[in-house]
Amino acid sequence: MHCLQTNPSIRLKAAHHRGRCAWANTRLAPSSTATFHKQGNPSAAPTLPLLSRRDMLAVAGSISASPVAMAASANPNGSKDLLIVGPGVLGAYAGKLWKDANPSAKVVGVTNTESNHAKLAKIGISPATHAELAADAKFPYVLFSAPPSGSPDYPAAVAAAVARWDSSAPGGSFVFTSSMSVCAVDDGSQVTEECPLVPLGGPQDKLLLAEQAVLKGGGNVVRLVGLYHAQRGAHTYFLKVGQVPRPGDNLVNLLHYEDAAALAVAVLAGAGASAPYRGRVFLGCDNHPVTFRDMMDACTSSGVFKGSVTWMQPDQGPNKSKRTDNSATRAALGGWAPKYASFVSFMAEGARDWYNTTNLM
């Protein structure tokens, strides 16, 4: 399970990998020295066709058909203005965190529709559709957290966002939330930020090309594992369907949405570094992989969820999937650690989080 957040109201581009998981929209009520991929490092990624700067600017120029109102500030020294492309479950919370830390900053959330604009405004994000964003608007900080499902050309949408980034602004940074589905390992072994990547010619092509555009432009990639919060994730989907066409011992790597957002914000802010991050790859996970069976046992034993699950495929043994470890990311970011240490502990402590206690997103 390598699912990123998705929000039906924010459709930017189709096909981020992400091998989109069926459960992504399901809701139920109730380390060591860091080494990262850098652009131009042959071991960091397969050779991919690169988008030229001219192509990026051409795409950026077409992101909005009409000039408008929502322009960024003139990027004075020290500006903390942030553009979020795709302020959904992850992006909206990241915007809230950024606004809390930088009250004077303008945080603009760009969406395809206006359906979530009222909710975004409540948490301090200035919502705008693509048509409302001035064609020449640039921002010192940019977070691209939109899913690929709403765009016919995801890499071009990401490249357009890179062109919106004023990389010369003091302290500025660009972050793209990607997925560990680009990692080629599937034998149950441990992987890190330096995992080998799947080759081109498969379902991850658009993610790989999007990552390449970001790294070429000096931005940063945060690869995420399976995301969840109390009311959203694989656990809610499995309880909904009951009979799951998966083996119960399938290994899954997880991270809470709040922690995924906090990690993206830490990279944007340059946590643990004396200068802004450029062309780096980070990994977001809680370092506590669990089997589907243990994940669902934690759910039902918490007292928060009711129901049962039947695994429709036989156990497959330990040599499948992967075990993610982001010790290098944590060290690079000055000791960053997730608020929710693991899915099991989250459930044991009552499964309470920002999402189900505020109902703002």
CORTA-V667846 format. One record per residue. RES is the residue in one small letter. SS is DSSP state (@ for helix, = for strand, . for the rest). PSI is psi in whole degrees, -180 to 180 (NA if undefined). D_CENTER is the distance of its C-alpha to the mean C-alpha in Angstrom with 2 decimals. Layout:
res ss psi d_center
RES SS PSI D_CENTER
RES SS PSI D_CENTER
//
This chain:
res ss psi d_center
m . 113 13.78
h . 67 10.48
c . 139 8.87
l . 167 5.63
q . 150 6.71
t . 146 9.52
n . 120 12.23
p . -25 15.59
s . -8 16.52
i . 94 13.82
r . 109 14.42
l . -47 13.77
k . 148 14.20
a . 132 15.13
a . 59 13.89
h . -39 10.68
h . -64 11.73
r . 21 10.54
g . 57 13.78
r . 130 12.75
c . 147 14.14
a @ -26 16.91
w @ -1 15.94
a @ -31 12.62
n @ 11 14.78
t . 127 17.39
r = 140 18.54
l . 138 21.68
a . -173 23.62
p . NA 25.17
s . -92 21.33
s . 180 23.25
t . 135 23.53
a . 131 20.36
t . 132 20.44
f . 157 17.67
h . 139 17.66
k . 150 19.18
q . 132 20.06
g . -5 23.40
n . 113 23.22
p . -28 24.46
s . -9 23.10
a . -30 19.51
a . 157 19.02
p . 160 21.39
t . 123 23.37
l . 150 21.71
p . 132 23.27
l . 146 22.19
l . 132 22.00
s . 160 24.69
r @ -37 24.36
r @ -41 26.77
d @ -41 24.63
m @ -44 21.58
l @ -34 23.90
a @ -43 25.44
v @ -42 22.25
a @ -38 21.41
g @ -22 24.89
s . 2 24.48
i . -25 21.30
s . 129 23.73
a . -27 27.14
s . 140 28.76
p . 152 28.87
v . -160 28.16
a . -34 27.90
m . 69 24.43
a . 152 24.82
a . 171 23.25
s . 171 25.66
a . 14 27.71
n . 54 25.48
p . 163 28.24
n . 130 28.04
g . 1 25.69
s . 138 23.85
k . 18 20.53
d . 139 19.71
l = 134 16.05
l = 127 14.84
i = 117 11.67
v = 107 11.33
g . 61 10.10
p . 69 10.66
g . -140 10.10
v @ -48 9.62
l @ -51 6.67
g @ -38 7.84
a @ -42 11.37
y @ -36 11.42
a @ -41 10.08
g @ -40 12.90
k @ -46 15.27
l @ -43 14.83
w @ -44 15.44
k @ -39 18.38
d @ -39 19.80
a @ -24 19.93
n . 74 21.18
p . -30 23.36
s . -6 24.96
a . 149 21.89
k . 122 21.18
v = 113 17.66
v = 127 17.44
g = 118 15.04
v = 126 15.64
t = 170 15.86
n . -27 17.97
t . 176 20.15
e . 9 21.49
s . -29 21.01
n . 9 18.63
h @ -39 20.23
a @ -40 22.49
k @ -41 19.83
l @ -42 17.85
a @ -34 21.21
k @ -24 21.96
i . 17 19.24
g . 10 20.24
i . 132 18.04
s = 108 20.24
p = 150 19.23
a = 144 20.30
t = 169 20.30
h @ -36 20.12
a @ -22 23.92
e @ -5 24.21
l . 123 22.46
a . 138 25.17
a . -31 25.16
d . 11 25.69
a . 131 23.30
k . 154 21.48
f = 145 19.43
p . -26 19.37
y = 134 15.73
v = 132 13.00
l = 122 9.29
f = 107 8.05
s . 23 5.34
a . 145 7.97
p . 163 8.52
p @ -9 11.41
s @ -17 13.87
g @ 15 15.64
s . 140 16.55
p . -15 19.28
d . 81 18.12
y @ -47 14.42
p @ -36 15.17
a @ -37 17.60
a @ -40 15.31
v @ -43 13.00
a @ -37 16.35
a @ -38 17.59
a @ -37 14.91
v @ -39 15.88
a @ -20 19.40
r @ -13 18.69
w = 127 17.97
d . 88 21.17
s . -13 20.75
s . -9 24.27
a . 137 23.61
p . 125 24.38
g . -3 21.46
g . 164 18.87
s = 157 15.53
f = 134 12.76
v = 132 9.10
f = 125 7.00
t = 114 3.44
s = -157 5.55
s = 149 7.16
m @ 3 10.28
s @ -15 12.19
v @ -9 13.38
c = 131 15.34
a . -12 18.92
v . 133 20.11
d . 34 21.22
d = 16 24.28
g = 2 23.17
s = 170 23.12
q = 140 20.94
v = 157 18.30
t . -163 16.69
e . -23 14.88
e . 23 17.91
c . 148 17.75
p . 147 19.60
l = 152 17.82
v . 151 18.98
p . 161 21.48
l . 157 21.36
g . 12 23.04
g . -168 20.74
p . -13 17.92
q . 6 15.27
d @ -46 17.11
k @ -35 14.98
l @ -45 11.88
l @ -43 14.38
l @ -36 15.97
a @ -44 12.96
e @ -43 12.22
q @ -42 15.95
a @ -39 16.20
v @ -49 13.80
l @ -37 15.69
k @ -35 18.95
g . 2 18.45
g . 4 17.84
g . 179 14.17
n = 149 11.74
v = 131 9.08
v = 108 6.73
r = 127 6.93
l = 156 5.84
v . -157 8.73
g = 124 9.89
l = 150 8.65
y = 158 11.67
h = -174 13.76
a . -38 17.51
q . 11 17.74
r = 134 14.84
g . -175 14.02
a @ -36 16.23
h @ -40 18.94
t @ -36 19.63
y @ -45 19.78
f @ -41 22.13
l @ -32 24.33
k @ -44 24.54
v @ -26 25.73
g . -60 27.77
q = 113 28.53
v = 122 25.56
p = 53 26.14
r = 157 24.63
p = 141 26.35
g . -22 26.05
d . 11 25.68
n . 130 22.54
l = 137 20.30
v = 139 16.74
n . 136 14.22
l = 161 12.41
l = 136 10.49
h = 146 11.00
y @ -41 8.67
e @ -40 10.77
d @ -35 10.32
a @ -42 6.56
a @ -44 7.38
a @ -36 10.49
l @ -44 9.31
a @ -41 7.59
v @ -39 10.92
a @ -40 12.96
v @ -44 12.11
l @ -42 12.85
a @ -7 15.99
g . 34 17.10
a . 135 17.65
g . 4 20.27
a . 156 21.24
s . -10 24.21
a . 158 22.62
p . 146 19.27
y . 141 17.05
r . 126 17.60
g . 39 16.51
r . 154 14.87
v = 126 12.52
f = 162 11.05
l = 130 10.21
g = 114 8.60
c . 168 11.12
d . 2 14.17
n . 19 16.75
h . 72 18.50
p . 145 18.21
v = 162 20.33
t = 159 22.11
f @ -40 21.67
r @ -47 25.14
d @ -34 24.49
m @ -46 21.38
m @ -32 23.60
d @ -40 26.52
a @ -38 24.56
c @ -55 23.79
t @ -28 27.39
s @ -11 28.98
s . -22 27.13
g . -6 29.37
v . -34 26.53
f . 146 26.17
k . 153 29.06
g . 180 29.46
s . 162 29.58
v . 138 28.02
t = 127 29.95
w = 121 28.53
m = -4 30.06
q = 148 29.74
p . 157 31.50
d . 147 29.86
q . -5 28.87
g . 173 29.44
p . -10 27.38
n . 46 26.85
k . 161 23.86
s = -147 20.08
k = 162 18.84
r = 110 18.55
t = 143 15.71
d . 119 16.81
n . 38 15.01
s @ -37 18.25
a @ -41 18.18
t @ -45 14.93
r @ -43 16.50
a @ -43 19.74
a @ -35 18.52
l . 22 16.94
g . 30 20.29
g . 22 19.96
w . 143 16.61
a . 150 16.41
p . 146 14.57
k . -40 16.52
y . 103 16.65
a . -34 18.08
s . 162 17.85
f @ -42 17.73
v @ -46 21.51
s @ -35 22.19
f @ -46 20.02
m @ -41 22.18
a @ -27 25.33
e . 11 24.92
g . 1 24.85
a . 45 21.23
r . 132 21.18
d . -178 18.17
w @ -35 17.42
y @ -46 16.58
n @ -5 19.86
t @ -17 22.00
t @ -30 21.30
n . 31 20.40
l . -22 19.02
m . NA 15.94
//
